[in-house]
Every structure is written in structure tokens, then in C-alpha cells.
């Protein structure tokens, strides 16, 4: 039996955020989805029972790197030669 993988139109990858890169396929026990851009893979059981899985690291729940103590803020100053006026 060959597996037919189909792209999901309009779907966004939960890891990389790219649209139209997810494809789905299934076997007798599970339905799978995978991203062709970032190699994300996920599976869901067809009988509705939960799998013991850890939370997927995404761009939303990543722990940010700490800001160094010696970091300096950037100050943006308007170009003195510009003709733009703020009203």
C-alpha cells in the first residue's frame, strides 16, 4: 500500500510559520502532518486517545536570550534635513 501525501491549502506550519508547506497523510492508526520547509512532524491518533507528547517548541514559546548587562539602547533621531513636519 502506497502512502498518499496531500498538501493542506492555507495551512500554516506551527513551528516556522510558513503558509502552504504542510502536507498530511494517514495509516491505520494515526494521521500525520509534516512541513516541507522546516521538517516539523506531528501525529494524531485516529481513535481520539491522546499520545503522551511534549510541547512543541515554536517561535511563540521559545525562551528569549537574556539581554547583556552592557547593552546600550538605540536612539533614533529625525534627520535634520528632512522636510517632514509632524502635525
Number of C-alpha atoms within 10 A of each C-alpha: 4 5 8 10 14 11 16 14 11 11 14 15 23 16 17 15 14 16 15 16 20 25 19 17 15 16 13 7 11 14 14 16 20 19 22 15 15 14 12 15 16 13 16 15 15 13 8 8 8 9 9 6 8 6 7 13 11 13 12 9 9 9 9 8 6 6 8 7 6 6 7 8 6 6 6 6 6 8 8 7 6 7 7 9 5 4 3
